[in-house]
């Protein structure tokens, strides 16, 4: 929907500044507006009490007082993971996931001011001065459905319906924070939900600008990660726009083209070497690494031979590897299967550990990710959402 009165979520800083300028107000008012929307979670201009009344009325008249989304449902897993379903204006839904951060999980590679502040806060809490606040990673979706149809991923099982606008991506943050309501904080953002982020630059890049704006959502770029199955032109555009400040993850899964084509139909059109070249050109800041993700399925890509192939391919690339055992899901039409029809199943834990040891022996940092939220279909590869056929979508769950 292109109605300008869809609320302030996703409105670019420059657009807000233009509205303020037409009223003869100083530019710092834009910082105040962005702070209200993203730091305080207030989207109704009438409630922005430190703004002049005329400006509040002008903002409401131009942009509207409420977002065109609403939280449709929340589900909480036994492990504390939360899935937030957000209904969009056209009746489709998308899903975001809040994942509790736990002690001992592998962290970013470098330290910075925000990490130092977090460490000081934790030390203070441990000394009994205040209770620790639970921290979460928020996984955001960028599309309804997905065109890339990775066989292990439920999100692409029915194809792409449409891209999400920046406001619809940021609405997931808004409603996730509303769900937490002081009970926890969001420490990281990962664009790893439904959809291929770099297939949707018109929605993703403006959302990233607001997520990393020091007066808006205020996330450090290294605490925002964009995951891609391998869109070289998208990787280069991300680099041109943000200069390497945004963290990057690559869904590789296998190094040889034959295995990749069994898992990723897009591999037939986008050879792995093209993506690797774009990644090698990516302007990584000091002490930063690209995250390489490998979903492992039993007897498909989980052997030590596959691990050796991945180690050779990644030689010389500044990266770390996350190994993700396949999370099963089932649709009425049947279970996930490779492009040649072989059903997918989780790998044996011993094979995952053997795979990790091969990578470690080759000098790569490799970590096995345990599933989070699988009992509510919120684990990696299990998200879906819904499109309402009665309102122009292509499928309905």
Secondary structure, 3 states (H helix, E strand, C coil): CCCCCCCCCCCCHHHHHHHHHHCCCCCHHHHHHHHHHHHCCCCCHHHCCCCCHHHHHHHHHHHCCCCCCEEEEEEECCCCCEEEEEECCCCCEEEEEEEECCCCCCCCCCCCHHHHHHHHHHHHHHCCCCCCCEEEEEECCCEEECCCCCCCCHHHCCCEEEECCHHHHHHHHHHHHHHHCCCEEEEEEEECCCCCHHHCHHHHHHHHHHHCCCCCCCCCHHHEEEEECCCHHHHHHHHHHHCCCCEEEEECCCCCHHHHHHHCHHHHCCCHHHHHHHHHCCCCCCCCCEEEEEEEECCCCCCHHHHHHHHHHCCCCCEEEEEEECCCCEECCEECECCCCCECCECCHHHHHHHHHHHHHCCCEEEEECCCCHHHCCCCCCCCCECCHHHCCCCCC
